[in-house]
Amino acid sequence: MSLTTTKKIRLFAGSRKSARATASIMPGIGRIRFNGFLVESLPNELQREVILAPLRLAGEYRYKVDIDVTCKGGGYMGQAYAAAMAIARALVAYTKSSDLKKKIIKYDKHLLTGDPRQTEPKKFGGPGARRRRQKSYR
């Protein structure tokens, strides 16, 4: 049995807050899966729109590849942004198109570079990260 007919698969990562996504890209017909489900069948419309944003910018490249995204951690919107980042990175690297890269950066530079903001940790002396108890001297 020969293994010369195997598909070439490449992995790309994306992250947002505490959500981590891994996208595997391979030649195909335009099937996009998110945690085993087709993206078009996701119940949350906003999450679906965020994940599909890099694919709309890709144009005809979208129908030449299949992408499987696995995401863990975070909330549903953090996972959506992490998946969008992984998909954008995968498309740019797979197509080697500088025009596509410029389009994605013009749309949202964080789809390729990431967003370093994190939630600030809670400290002592109050109910949150910065809020403190009020003092009254009267």
Disulfide bonds with the S-S distance in Angstrom:
none
